[in-house]
Amino acid sequence: MIQFKKVKQNSFRIDITPLIDVVFLIIVFLILTLGKIHSFLNIELPKLEESFVSTNSNIPVLSIQRLSNEHYNILWNKKPIEMIEIESYIKREKPDKIILKCDKDIPYGFFMMILSKIQKNQNIELMLEYEMDKN
């Protein structure tokens, strides 16, 4: 009788233990460096030599004040409005110029959102009102 050799079936297995180790190392690295990133992005702005405060009452003033961590007060000529109303006020009043006045504690991202609402109307001259630090 003829005897045939049994063909061994090779099973293909991947050992993922080193992959898990690398993923955990990356996670630990990101956790440790995340706190350091904020200190690198803390930008000190230069001191102003003089202030610019507009005396023209015909130009609308858009003021942004910080109330708490995530709450801001937006004023159109000292009247409280919501962010979504900025474009409608601009379309309704059609000013040639707008004065933008912000607290220095306003985050850059929030400032840019307000600025983008103003810049949708391309025919508006934007003036920034600012005051020197007292110290």
Steps between C-alpha positions, in 0.01 A plus 500: 500500500617850421529735785461866435662764706259727674550860401531716803279804494691803607294745694593861452517692828618849570629584840355846573668541839773733363233704319305549823823602677572764235144638518521532878837676470351749254205563733732558796716734289196705394367524855836622631555756226144636481553722804822639354338609171290770667806663653669516157198678349476765772591807296583825672386794289711816489401801708314774317657844475169684473127429510242530225152590622259627238313822563281467191151406617373436144705180465339192657701333777502122535625420852594158633532450873598188689258417781640163614698209355272419207249788511536820303292813466468642146374858473398695192513869599461396867197281422544127579471271196575138416781391267255388231352852493825674400450442128136615510599823679766565238258432214230717656715801589750469209786684672814603311710449812472292816701542818585168663574527870605191700617420850858376500381172656299402192639176352646525150256243359195692622645826366552334159138374493376857554746633244384246239138614549607859429722409205216327314400855409808597303427871463540580870806670644585346836655710775633347820456697820760430768638648817849486647567292808510719807807322648 
